[in-house]
Amino acid sequence: MTNVIVGFFIMKKITDFERYHRNQLRAQKRFARYLSQRHTHGAFGKIHLFRPVEEPVIPVSAPRIFSLMENPEEVLSFIAALSARARRDRPLFIDLMNVERISPEAVLLLLSTIKSRRLKKCLRIGGNEPRDPEVSAALSQSGFYSYVTHKPKGHRSDSTTGIMKKHEGKKVREDICAQLVQHATKAIYGKVTKNGGLYRALIECMANTRDHASVEGKEQEAWWVSVHCNAEAKTADFAFLDNGVGIFKSIKWQNFTKRIAKSIFFTDQSSLLNDLLHAHLGSRTELPYRGKGLPAILKAQQRGQITNLRLITNKAYLDATSGVGRVIKQEFKGTCLTWRIQCE
């Protein structure tokens, strides 16, 4: 059995779950007998911090289509189940074996959830790799294992494909933006080139996290960003995610909506997100709303500097290319944007 340590957590590659569960039960019984013997000799208090080597795990299975943008309801239900089932005395097992398709933003969401305060109480977090070799390779190339101390057997790092970055604090990191732009342009164009729209999109995402991630406007949630390059297809896919409260639950947005509540007829969050992206709210409300972050990212797509822009926040999903949005049933407590650059 291969043990993979993720930060303070242990990820175990398990092929026979029932056999593993039986072994855990036996280990727990052996440890209980050991405690009983030590207690008989009056030494129980000295070993109260020890735990069984193997405890029965709590399994949570990921959906087959593990993509936040394509399958938000199932992915968000899976993430909610991770938080709901986390326990201090039992390890959590993330079953990825049956995943048939995986996307970079879903990998970011999974990793950010594992590292979040919500799962800190969990005794241990483990998991396995997707059975499909192509999906397993996509997970490996995403940069996920850059946050893993001991890699799975046979894993090889490839710095030319995926990069994943995490940051906490209110500062916009221009250095990370420059690194991601350089990495992506070199991979798909063969040399480092300038892309002002791509750089601006990253800057605005970081700035929006500073403004919208906290309900009180003071706490700063960590943001995650990744780029995955495909040298053959000449594409680079970007994903930016924060696990804050989302745009529509932020104190800045709530203050604005209180002012305009009597001025417009609210439809749904996806329509409002579309208006926010196109900077239409000011004209609709006749109030000087001056949000520039998302409209600046949209302009980068309109100029052809990025493509395939998609967004999810709270209960709103929007495809900026087609203009099609919808309300999602399972609320996402955060904000996620994805886009692509490609060499024609």
C-alpha positions in Angstrom: 0.0 0.0 0.0 1.4 3.4 -1.0 1.1 6.3 1.5 0.9 9.8 0.2 1.2 12.7 2.6 -0.7 15.9 1.6 0.4 18.6 4.0 -0.8 17.3 7.3 -3.0 14.8 5.7 -2.4 11.2 4.5 -3.7 10.1 1.2 -3.7 6.3 0.7 -4.0 4.5 -2.6 -6.4 1.7 -2.0 -7.5 -0.8 -4.6 -9.5 -3.2 -2.3 -11.7 -1.0 0.0 -13.4 -3.9 1.8 -10.1 -5.5 2.6 -8.7 -2.2 3.8 -11.8 -1.7 6.0 -11.4 -5.1 7.6 -7.8 -4.5 8.4 -8.7 -1.2 10.0 -11.3 -2.9 12.3 -8.7 -5.5 13.3 -6.2 -2.8 14.1 -8.7 -0.9 16.2 -9.5 -4.0 18.2 -5.9 -4.8 18.8 -5.3 -1.2 20.0 -8.4 -1.5 22.3 -6.9 -4.6 23.9 -3.6 -2.8 24.3 -5.3 0.0 26.1 -7.1 -2.4 28.3 -3.9 -4.1 29.3 -2.1 -0.8 30.0 -5.1 0.4 32.0 -4.8 -2.8 34.1 -1.3 -1.8 35.1 -2.3 1.8 35.9 -0.6 3.5 32.9 -3.7 4.5 30.9 -3.2 8.2 31.4 0.3 8.1 29.9 -0.9 6.9 26.5 -4.2 8.8 26.1 -2.8 10.7 23.1 -2.2 7.6 21.1 -4.6 6.6 18.4 -5.2 3.3 16.5 -2.9 2.8 13.6 -5.9 2.4 11.3 -9.4 3.7 12.0 -12.5 2.9 10.0 -12.7 5.4 7.2 -15.6 7.5 6.0 -15.8 7.3 2.2 -17.0 10.1 0.0 -17.2 9.4 -3.8 -16.6 12.1 -6.4 -19.0 12.4 -9.3 -18.0 10.9 -12.7 -17.9 14.3 -14.3 -15.7 16.1 -11.9 -16.0 19.6 -13.4 -17.4 22.6 -11.5 -18.3 24.4 -14.7 -19.9 21.4 -16.5 -21.5 19.7 -13.5 -21.8 22.2 -10.7 -24.6 20.6 -8.7 -23.0 17.2 -8.2 -19.5 18.6 -7.6 -20.8 21.1 -5.0 -22.8 18.4 -3.3 -19.6 16.2 -3.2 -17.7 19.1 -1.6 -20.5 19.7 0.9 -20.4 16.0 1.8 -16.7 16.3 2.6 -17.3 19.1 5.1 -20.4 17.4 6.6 -18.7 14.0 7.2 -15.4 15.3 8.6 -14.8 14.0 12.1 -12.0 14.3 14.6 -11.9 10.6 15.3 -12.2 9.1 11.8 -10.2 9.5 8.6 -12.0 10.8 5.5 -11.5 8.8 2.3 -12.0 10.6 -1.1 -12.8 8.1 -3.8 -11.8 9.4 -7.2 -11.6 6.0 -8.8 -14.7 6.3 -11.0 -14.0 9.8 -12.2 -14.3 9.9 -16.1 -13.5 13.6 -16.7 -11.7 16.1 -14.6 -11.1 19.8 -15.0 -8.5 22.2 -13.5 -11.0 24.3 -11.5 -12.5 21.1 -9.9 -9.0 20.1 -8.8 -8.5 23.6 -7.3 -11.8 23.3 -5.5 -10.9 19.9 -4.1 -7.5 20.9 -2.9 -8.7 24.2 -1.4 -11.4 22.3 0.5 -8.9 19.8 1.8 -6.7 22.7 3.0 -9.5 24.8 4.3 -10.5 25.6 7.9 -13.7 23.6 7.5 -11.8 20.3 7.3 -9.1 21.1 9.9 -11.0 19.0 12.5 -10.7 15.9 10.3 -8.4 13.2 11.8 -6.9 12.4 8.4 -7.9 12.8 4.7 -7.0 10.1 2.2 -7.9 9.2 -1.3 -7.2 7.2 -4.4 -6.4 8.0 -8.0 -8.9 7.8 -11.0 -9.0 4.4 -12.6 -8.9 5.9 -16.1 -5.2 6.5 -17.0 -5.9 9.7 -19.0 -7.9 11.2 -16.1 -5.2 10.1 -13.7 -2.6 11.8 -15.9 -4.7 15.0 -16.0 -4.8 15.1 -12.2 -1.1 14.6 -12.1 -0.4 17.3 -14.7 -2.7 19.8 -13.0 -0.1 20.6 -10.3 -2.1 18.9 -7.6 0.9 16.8 -6.5 3.0 20.0 -6.0 1.2 20.1 -2.7 1.9 16.5 -1.9 5.1 15.5 0.0 5.2 11.9 -1.0 4.0 11.2 -4.6 2.1 8.2 -5.8 4.1 5.3 -7.1 5.2 6.1 -10.7 4.4 9.8 -10.5 6.7 12.0 -12.5 6.6 15.8 -12.2 6.2 17.7 -15.4 6.8 21.4 -14.9 5.8 22.2 -18.5 2.1 21.4 -18.1 0.5 22.6 -14.9 1.2 25.2 -12.3 -0.9 25.8 -9.2 -0.5 28.7 -6.7 -2.1 29.6 -3.4 -1.9 32.9 -1.6 -3.4 34.3 1.6 -3.6 38.0 2.3 -4.9 41.2 0.7 -2.0 41.9 -1.5 -2.3 41.5 -5.3 0.6 39.4 -6.4 2.0 40.8 -9.7 4.9 38.4 -9.5 2.6 35.4 -9.6 0.6 36.9 -12.5 3.9 37.4 -14.5 5.0 33.9 -13.8 1.8 32.3 -15.0 1.7 34.5 -18.1 5.3 33.6 -19.0 4.7 29.9 -18.4 1.5 29.8 -20.5 2.8 31.9 -23.5 6.1 29.9 -23.6 4.2 26.6 -23.6 1.8 27.5 -26.5 3.8 30.0 -28.5 7.2 28.6 -28.0 8.5 31.8 -26.4 7.5 34.2 -23.7 5.2 36.9 -25.1 3.2 39.7 -23.7 -0.6 39.3 -23.2 -1.9 42.4 -21.4 -5.5 41.0 -21.3 -4.4 37.8 -19.6 -2.3 39.7 -17.1 -5.2 42.1 -16.4 -7.6 39.2 -15.9 -5.4 37.7 -13.2 -4.9 41.0 -11.5 -8.6 41.7 -11.4 -9.4 38.2 -10.0 -7.0 38.8 -7.2 -8.4 42.3 -6.5 -12.0 41.0 -6.5 -11.0 38.4 -4.0 -9.7 41.2 -1.7 -13.0 43.0 -2.1 -15.6 40.1 -2.1 -14.2 37.1 -0.3 -15.2 38.1 3.2 -18.6 38.8 4.5 -17.1 41.3 7.0 -14.7 42.8 4.5 -11.8 42.1 6.9 -11.0 38.4 6.9 -9.1 37.3 3.9 -9.8 33.9 2.4 -7.0 32.2 0.4 -7.2 32.3 -3.3 -6.0 29.6 -5.7 -4.9 29.9 -9.3 -3.8 27.3 -11.8 -2.8 27.1 -15.5 -2.7 23.8 -17.5 -1.0 23.9 -20.8 -1.5 21.6 -23.8 1.5 22.0 -26.1 -0.1 19.8 -28.9 -3.4 21.7 -28.9 -1.6 25.0 -28.3 -4.0 25.9 -25.4 -3.5 27.1 -21.8 -6.5 26.8 -19.5 -6.6 29.1 -16.4 -8.7 28.7 -13.3 -9.0 31.1 -10.4 -10.9 30.3 -7.2 -11.5 31.6 -3.8 -13.6 29.9 -1.0 -14.9 33.1 0.5 -18.6 34.0 0.6 -19.1 34.8 -3.1 -19.9 38.1 -4.8 -23.6 38.3 -3.9 -22.9 37.6 -0.2 -20.0 40.1 0.2 -20.5 43.2 2.3 -19.7 45.4 -0.7 -22.4 43.8 -2.9 -25.0 43.7 0.0 -24.5 47.4 0.6 -25.1 48.1 -3.1 -28.2 45.9 -3.4 -29.8 47.7 -0.4 -29.4 50.9 -2.3 -30.9 49.7 -5.5 -33.6 47.4 -4.1 -36.4 49.9 -4.9 -34.9 50.9 -8.3 -35.0 47.6 -10.2 -36.9 44.3 -10.3 -34.6 41.5 -9.3 -34.8 38.4 -11.5 -32.1 35.9 -10.5 -28.4 35.9 -9.6 -27.4 34.7 -13.1 -29.0 37.8 -14.7 -27.4 40.1 -12.2 -24.0 38.4 -12.8 -24.5 39.0 -16.5 -25.3 42.7 -15.8 -22.3 43.0 -13.5 -20.0 41.5 -16.1 -21.3 43.9 -18.8 -21.3 46.9 -16.4 -25.1 47.4 -17.0 -26.1 47.8 -13.4 -25.3 51.5 -13.3 -27.5 52.2 -16.3 -30.4 50.0 -15.0 -30.4 51.6 -11.6 -29.3 55.2 -12.5 -26.9 54.9 -9.6 -23.1 55.4 -10.0 -22.1 51.8 -9.5 -18.5 51.7 -10.6 -17.5 48.0 -10.4 -14.7 47.6 -13.0 -13.2 44.2 -12.2 -15.4 41.7 -14.1 -16.0 44.1 -17.0 -12.2 44.5 -17.5 -11.9 40.7 -17.8 -14.8 40.6 -20.3 -13.0 43.3 -22.4 -10.0 41.0 -22.5 -12.2 38.3 -24.1 -13.8 40.8 -26.5 -10.3 41.8 -27.7 -9.4 38.2 -28.3 -6.8 38.0 -25.6 -8.6 35.3 -23.7 -11.5 33.0 -24.7 -14.1 30.7 -23.1 -14.7 32.9 -20.0 -17.0 31.2 -17.5 -18.0 32.2 -14.0 -19.7 30.7 -10.9 -20.5 32.5 -7.7 -23.1 31.7 -5.1 -26.1 30.4 -7.1 -25.1 31.9 -10.4 -23.4 30.3 -13.4 -22.6 32.3 -16.6 -20.9 31.5 -19.8 -19.6 34.9 -21.0 -19.0 33.7 -24.5 -22.6 32.7 -25.3 -24.2 34.9 -22.7 -26.1 31.9 -21.3 -26.5 31.8 -17.6 -28.5 29.8 -15.1 -29.3 29.4 -11.4 -27.6 26.5 -9.7 -29.4 24.7 -6.9 -26.4 24.0 -4.7 -24.9 27.2 -3.6 -21.1 27.8 -4.1 -19.7 29.8 -1.2 -17.0 31.4 -3.2 -16.1 32.6 -6.7 -14.6 30.8 -9.6 -13.5 32.0 -13.1 -12.1 29.9 -15.9 -10.8 31.0 -19.3 -8.4 29.9 -22.1 -5.7 31.3 -24.3 -4.8 29.6 -27.5 -2.5 29.9 -30.5 -4.5 30.1 -33.7 
